[in-house]
Amino acid sequence: MAFVDKPVVVRQVFAEDLEAEFVLIQAAIAKYPFVSMDTEFPGTIFKPEKEIIQLRDPALSYVYMKSNVDMLKIIQLGLTLSDSEGNLPDFGTSFRYIWQFNFCDFDVQKDYHDKESVELLKRQGIDFEENKKKGIDSRNFAATVWNSGLVFNYFGGLTWITFHSAYDFGFLLKILTQQPLPSDIGTFLQQLVYFFGCNIFDIKHTFKFFGLFGGLEKIARTLNVPRVAGLSHQAGSDSLLTLQCFMELKKMKVFEANQIEHIMPALALYGLVSVVG
C-alpha cells in the first residue's frame, strides 16, 4: 500500500496538544475520509459465563458491554485517517501520521479495572502516571470532537473502519454524551447513526466469511500485514493495523462481489449482531 513510502509517526496527544491536533485532523479529513478507530480501556469487570457466550444473543451481549462501559474509564483512543487507497496524511512532510489520544480519566489506584488487562497495557508501554498528570479530560475531548467534523456526517461521507468495536463505540458514545449508555441495543445503534452515520463497519465480522478468526494480531499475520508503527495494545497502532488489514482485503477485490452487503454489512458490530454466515 502507498503509505509505506514514508515512515509512519504516531502523534501522541495529551491535554496541551488537543486543540492543535484537531486543527490538523480537520484539515485532513475531507481528503482522508476513511476513519479507523480503536480504544484501550482497563479490561472488563462483568464477565458472562460460558453458557451465556454460547447463546450469542446480541441483547445479552449489549447488557454486559453497557455494564462494563458505564463502570469503566477510557485510557486511550487511536485514530487513523486515510483515503480510499490507504494513503495517510503527510501534511507536506517526509512522514505520515496517525493519532493516539491519552486520557487522564482512569486512575489505576482508585478506579475499577481488570488487573491482568492493566498489567498487559503496562507491559505494552502505557504510562498510567503520565496519563494521569498530562492526559486529556474526556469532557474536553468531547467538546473538541463536537466541532471537529468527525460527527454528524459534517463532510458528507466518512467511513468508519473498526475491529471488534462494540466497546470502542461504547466508550466513544459515553464520552460524547457524558451519560451512561442507552438501556437497550436499539437505542444504542440509533445513537451511533446519529453521531457517526451509517457507514460503520466492523471487519472482525467480515473476516469470518474468509475463515479468518482470532484477534487483530493473528489476522494481520495471516494476511502478511506488518505493524509499521507502534506496539500492539496501543490504540494508535491498532487503529492503523485495522486499516491495513481492511485495505489488504480491498486490494484482493473481495468487496467487489455481489455479496458485499452480506460480508460487510453496515452497523454489524461483532457480538452485537445476529447474522447467519
Sequence and secondary structure as in RCSB ss.txt:
>XXXX:A:sequence
MAFVDKPVVVRQVFAEDLEAEFVLIQAAIAKYPFVSMDTEFPGTIFKPEKEIIQLRDPALSYVYMKSNVDMLKII
QLGLTLSDSEGNLPDFGTSFRYIWQFNFCDFDVQKDYHDKESVELLKRQGIDFEENKKKGIDSRNFAATVWNSGL
VFNYFGGLTWITFHSAYDFGFLLKILTQQPLPSDIGTFLQQLVYFFGCNIFDIKHTFKFFGLFGGLEKIARTLNV
PRVAGLSHQAGSDSLLTLQCFMELKKMKVFEANQIEHIMPALALYGLVSVVG
>XXXX:A:secstr
 GGGGS EEEEEE GGGHHHHHHHHHHHTTT  EEEEEEE    SS   HHHHHH  HHHHHHHHHHHHHH    
EEEEEEE TT     TTSSSEEEEEEEBS   TTTS   HHHHHHHHHTT  HHHHHHH B HHHHHHHHHTTTS
STTTTS  EEEESS HHHHHHHHHHHHTS   SSHHHHHHHHHHHH S EEEHHHHHGGGT  S HHHHHHHTT 
   SS TTSHHHHHHHHHHHHHHHHHTTGGGSTTHHHHS TT  TTS     
